[in-house]
Amino acid sequence: MAQRACLFLLGVIACDSPEDDACAAGAPVLTLGVGVGSDFEPLEDGTHVGVSTAPQGGFGVPVGVRTRGFEIGTETLVEVDVTTELDGASIGQYRIGGVALLCESHAVGGTIPGVIVGFDPAVYPTQQELVGLNGRIVTLKVTVDAPDGTSASEAAGVIVDVGG
């Protein structure tokens, strides 16, 4: 079965050139979080997270990704790899291709909202199988690779809360 990841963008617009330059400045860095815009909160190890149904099926943890140090705009498309690990073993790994990094603001940087870091649908096809993850620590990892060789990764060990 082919594994698929889902990505959707909400309410983010491309900025003018001065903002784009600010978003692309510095070393490449990612920040994983929850929420969009001013409601964005960085994920820290030990944060409790819920599980959502992915738009194209399966389950995962929705996260936002903020970027610095990448070229911003619709002409440069990046590859986004998302991985979920349990006790050091992969329980979901997907590649999302052709993602445009958009500049949210000079202070914030670039944004990729709505990334679903998924669980392997062959292992976790229904909510019943997900219950075994309730209260467990899983590592969510996101890597962004740009065509110019710029790359960054970020991970967070989060506690999964699975509803009944």
C-alpha positions, 0 to 999 in steps of 0.5 A: 500500500502506498503511503501518503502524507497530507499538507494543506495551507491555511491563511498564509500569503506571500510577503513582499520582497523585503519580508521575503529577504528577512524570512530567508536570512540566517542559518536554516532552522525549523520550529515545530508547533501547534496553531496558526499565526499568532496562536502558534505555540512551539512544541516542546518535549513532553507536550500532549498532542491529539490525533486527527484524521488526515485529509486523505485518510489515516491518522496523524498529529497536526503540526505547523512548521516555521522556517528560517534560512530558506528561500521563500516564494512560490518559485522554489519548492521544497521537499518535506519529510515527516517521520513518526517514531516509537521507541526509536522505530519508525511507525510512519514516514512520508515525503511531501513534494513541491511545497512552497515556503511562504513568509508569514512576517519578518518576526515569524519567518516562513510557514508551512501550516497543516503538516500531518505527521502520520502513523503508518495506516497499515499498522494503525488503520483505525482508531482502535489500533491507535488506542495502544499509543495513548499516553506513549511518547512518540517522536515527530520529526520534520526535515525540509530539503531545498533544491539549493542544498539547504536543509534543516530538521527538527524533532519533538518527543510528544505524548499522544492523547487518543480519544475513545 
